[in-house]
Amino acid sequence: MNRVRVVGGGLAGVEACYKLLNAGFEVDLYEMRPGKSSPAHKTGALAELVCSNSLKSEELTTAQGVLKAELRVLDSLVLKAAEAARVPAGGALAVDRAQFSDNIEQILKGYDKLNIIREECAYIADNTIIATGPLTSDKMEESIAKLAGAGYLHFYDAVAPIVTAESIDMNHAFYSSRYNKGDADYLNCPMNEKEYTEFVKELVGAGTVVLKSFEKGDVFEGCMPIEVMAKRGRDSLRFGPMRPVGLRGPDGERYYAVVQLRKEDKYDRMYNLVGFQTNLTFSEQKRVFSMIPALRKAEFVRYGVMHRNTYLASPGFLTDCLHMIKRPAVFFAGQLTGVEGYMESAMTGLLAGMHLSRRLQGKTLIPPPLTTMCGSLCGYLAHATGDFAPMHVNFELVPPLPEPVKDKTKRKEAYADRALHDIRQYAQVIND
Ligand SMILES: Cc1cc2nc3c(=O)[nH]c(=O)nc-3n(C[C@H](O)[C@H](O)[C@H](O)COP(=O)(O)OP(=O)(O)OC[C@H]3O[C@@H](n4cnc5c(N)ncnc54)[C@H](O)[C@@H]3O)c2cc1C
């Protein structure tokens, strides 16, 4: 079996093709543009950047910087093309977007075994990588929904912010369950009347993201942003996600309102703000949510977002090697798998391409180590618990260091050193 299929010529799809072509396979790449476009794409170019021209930081003290360094070790096409199309952007990797896409097309067109088919594809065969992105065509959505079954395919994000555990002020927070029923799984952040009133006032006046035209309408029906709920009346949050009833402080205190935080990860290093899905801009989220006394110094790992986004609830559906559990010859990559961001999408494409080629060569599939940005995010896709929400790379996803490091910068450097050491070893194993 030397012929494989990649559906979607975006950031994930082109990486997958590159890996498969380098392994000697014949690749049919289906890309529906320019004949049929998505609501966000504007050209027929491969790997079109639909919004910002920044691929984010290159600093090794950031998760994005470490991800890039790992992808360099794994020979990423997107990174190579981006570096050759670089425009000045301080510590970030920003590109001339037309040049970037052109570089990718030039490199891929150098392979005789690539067949680019400019057609919409809705058929899911074995030995295929589906990388049709957050704006997957309707027909492909239907096919994926049939394959995945009820509940595994989502059409929009409604993500609440996540903060680091160490940045929560425990003098203003306490663990308890409502009416002391069950385990005390929630971390409660109480507010008095004055704090609540000021919080609601700022929340209703805060700046929101301008939705794209295709995101307006009823896509978010049934999942109301916290700021919209707040506009319905001063007490609406106290009767909704900030309900204080049944929650008493350590000395039996009652509160006017309570924000509940829920653990997000197995290492207890991240908490999400329950019911706080929001369309506020990131800077406004920081300003307004930091008015919650326990979150005055909160460090946000991920801000809340609400946008049109087709993605799989990957845990229980995909393995950490990005193929279906029930149909191992079908792989998924890109934003569709529940990753968020250009480089994360490219990373899953690279890995899906590598895993499919190993599978066809009769080799064992090996996921990257959990200590790496690549491995920790793939691990999150396969094993996240609770309500699954799309995620970008971050240091809170990797296992703790063997010896705790208090200084934040030094800790990040230690994570980066470990990740790069481990990804180099991984590359050696994979390339043997
Ligand atoms: C409006 C918007 C703005 C975004 N802005 C940013 C940003 O600024 N920074 C960031 O890091 N991330 C951003 N993202 C998130 C994400 O990083 C990008 O969407 C990224 O392009 C995802 O890569 P992908 O390969 O999964 O999908 P895409 O790059 O979208 O590629 C999917 C490709 O599949 C094609 N396709 C779809 N269905 C079919 C089909 N049935 N048959 C054949 N081809 C098909 C599409 O035409 C497209 O070319 C944004 C997402 C959206 C929707």
The ligand as a MOL file (V3000), in Angstrom:
LIG
                    3D

  0  0  0     0  0            999 V3000
M  V30 BEGIN CTAB
M  V30 COUNTS 53 58 0 0 0
M  V30 BEGIN ATOM
M  V30 1 C -11.3060 32.7430 11.7190 0
M  V30 2 C -10.1490 32.0420 12.3740 0
M  V30 3 C -9.0270 32.7610 12.7680 0
M  V30 4 C -7.9310 32.1130 13.3810 0
M  V30 5 N -6.8530 32.8550 13.7440 0
M  V30 6 C -5.7700 32.2540 14.2840 0
M  V30 7 C -4.6090 33.0230 14.6060 0
M  V30 8 O -4.5520 34.2350 14.3940 0
M  V30 9 N -3.5600 32.3770 15.1700 0
M  V30 10 C -3.5750 31.0420 15.4030 0
M  V30 11 O -2.5780 30.5020 15.9080 0
M  V30 12 N -4.6570 30.2930 15.0960 0
M  V30 13 C -5.7600 30.8660 14.5430 0
M  V30 14 N -6.8740 30.1190 14.2210 0
M  V30 15 C -6.9180 28.7020 14.6200 0
M  V30 16 C -6.1020 27.7030 13.7590 0
M  V30 17 O -4.7680 27.7970 14.1420 0
M  V30 18 C -6.2100 27.8560 12.2820 0
M  V30 19 O -7.5380 27.6900 11.9150 0
M  V30 20 C -5.3410 26.8470 11.4990 0
M  V30 21 O -5.3550 27.2320 10.1530 0
M  V30 22 C -5.8000 25.4190 11.6540 0
M  V30 23 O -5.0500 24.5790 10.8130 0
M  V30 24 P -5.7350 23.3060 10.1240 0
M  V30 25 O -4.7350 22.7120 9.2120 0
M  V30 26 O -6.3290 22.4530 11.1560 0
M  V30 27 O -6.9360 23.9130 9.2950 0
M  V30 28 P -6.8970 24.8930 8.0200 0
M  V30 29 O -5.6340 25.6460 7.9830 0
M  V30 30 O -8.1780 25.6430 8.0340 0
M  V30 31 O -6.8830 23.8890 6.8100 0
M  V30 32 C -7.9720 23.0830 6.4910 0
M  V30 33 C -8.0630 23.0180 4.9780 0
M  V30 34 O -9.0160 22.0220 4.6200 0
M  V30 35 C -9.7630 22.4890 3.5290 0
M  V30 36 N -11.0340 21.7180 3.5310 0
M  V30 37 C -12.0540 21.7870 4.4200 0
M  V30 38 N -12.9690 20.8310 4.1510 0
M  V30 39 C -12.5210 20.1520 3.0510 0
M  V30 40 C -13.0120 19.0550 2.3010 0
M  V30 41 N -14.1520 18.4280 2.6150 0
M  V30 42 N -12.3040 18.6130 1.2230 0
M  V30 43 C -11.1240 19.2280 0.8820 0
M  V30 44 N -10.6150 20.2790 1.5690 0
M  V30 45 C -11.3020 20.7240 2.6480 0
M  V30 46 C -9.8930 23.9760 3.7650 0
M  V30 47 O -10.1440 24.6740 2.5740 0
M  V30 48 C -8.5220 24.3070 4.3510 0
M  V30 49 O -7.5940 24.6730 3.3740 0
M  V30 50 C -7.9710 30.7140 13.6150 0
M  V30 51 C -9.0950 30.0040 13.2190 0
M  V30 52 C -10.1740 30.6360 12.6040 0
M  V30 53 C -11.3580 29.8240 12.1750 0
M  V30 END ATOM
M  V30 BEGIN BOND
M  V30 1 1 1 2
M  V30 2 1 2 3
M  V30 3 2 2 52
M  V30 4 2 3 4
M  V30 5 1 4 5
M  V30 6 1 4 50
M  V30 7 2 5 6
M  V30 8 1 6 7
M  V30 9 1 6 13
M  V30 10 2 7 8
M  V30 11 1 7 9
M  V30 12 1 9 10
M  V30 13 2 10 11
M  V30 14 1 10 12
M  V30 15 2 12 13
M  V30 16 1 13 14
M  V30 17 1 14 15
M  V30 18 1 14 50
M  V30 19 1 15 16
M  V30 20 1 16 17
M  V30 21 1 16 18
M  V30 22 1 18 19
M  V30 23 1 18 20
M  V30 24 1 20 21
M  V30 25 1 20 22
M  V30 26 1 22 23
M  V30 27 1 23 24
M  V30 28 2 24 25
M  V30 29 1 24 26
M  V30 30 1 24 27
M  V30 31 1 27 28
M  V30 32 2 28 29
M  V30 33 1 28 30
M  V30 34 1 28 31
M  V30 35 1 31 32
M  V30 36 1 32 33
M  V30 37 1 33 34
M  V30 38 1 33 48
M  V30 39 1 34 35
M  V30 40 1 35 36
M  V30 41 1 35 46
M  V30 42 1 36 37
M  V30 43 1 36 45
M  V30 44 2 37 38
M  V30 45 1 38 39
M  V30 46 1 39 40
M  V30 47 2 39 45
M  V30 48 1 40 41
M  V30 49 2 40 42
M  V30 50 1 42 43
M  V30 51 2 43 44
M  V30 52 1 44 45
M  V30 53 1 46 47
M  V30 54 1 46 48
M  V30 55 1 48 49
M  V30 56 2 50 51
M  V30 57 1 51 52
M  V30 58 1 52 53
M  V30 END BOND
M  V30 END CTAB
M  END
